Amino acid sequence: MTTEGYPDQPEDCKQTVAVNAFLRVCTYKRAALIAMDKNPTTLGIAIPYIENVITIKNLFWVLKNVK
């Protein structure tokens, strides 16, 4: 999508725009903030950060609700 929107820009610029757009619309804002702090350069790097935060969040929820 960024290739169509920014056809004359270098690939690293397109990746930055794609990563920023993805992190801005992420449902889990806490995970997006943590991923932004890591400064990922591609979506392939950003997505595991989001997944890890969500996994940890779910783990803490389960541990808190186990009786």
N, C-alpha and C positions, 0 to 999 in steps of 0.2 A: 504494500500500500504506500509506503514512503517512497518507493521508486517512482510511482506515478505522480506523487505530490511534489517531489523534489528531484526531477530527472537530471539536473545538472550538478547536483551536489556529490561530494565524495561519499563512499560507502560508510565510513565511520560516522559521518554526520547523520546519515539516514538511520544508522543503528541507534545513535543517541536520541533522535527524535522518537523512534519506535519504543525504546525502553522508557523514556519519560512519559509517553502517552499511556503505555501499559500500566506503569506504576501509579499514575494519576487516577485511573479508573478502577484500580484494584479494590475489591469489596472490603478486604481486611486492611484498614488504614495503618494499623500498627505494623503489619508485615511489610507494607509498602514503604513506610518510613525506615524500617530497619534495612530493607533492600537498598533504598536510596543512600543510606549512610555508607554502604559497601561500595557505592559508585560503580555498578556493573556497566560494562561496555556493550553487551549484547543481550538479547532476550534469553539466549541459552544460559547465560550466567545469572540473570535476574530471577528466572523462574525457580531454580533450586533454593534460593534464599527465601522466596515466598513460601514454597512448600515446607521448608524446614520450620519456619515460624509457625505455620498453621499446624504442623504435626506436634510441635511442642505445646502449643496452646491447647490442642485437643487432649494431649496426654495429661496436662495439668488439670483439665476439666474432669477427666475420668478419675484421676487420683483423688480429686476433691470430693467427688460424688460417690465414691465407693464406700459402702458401709459394712 
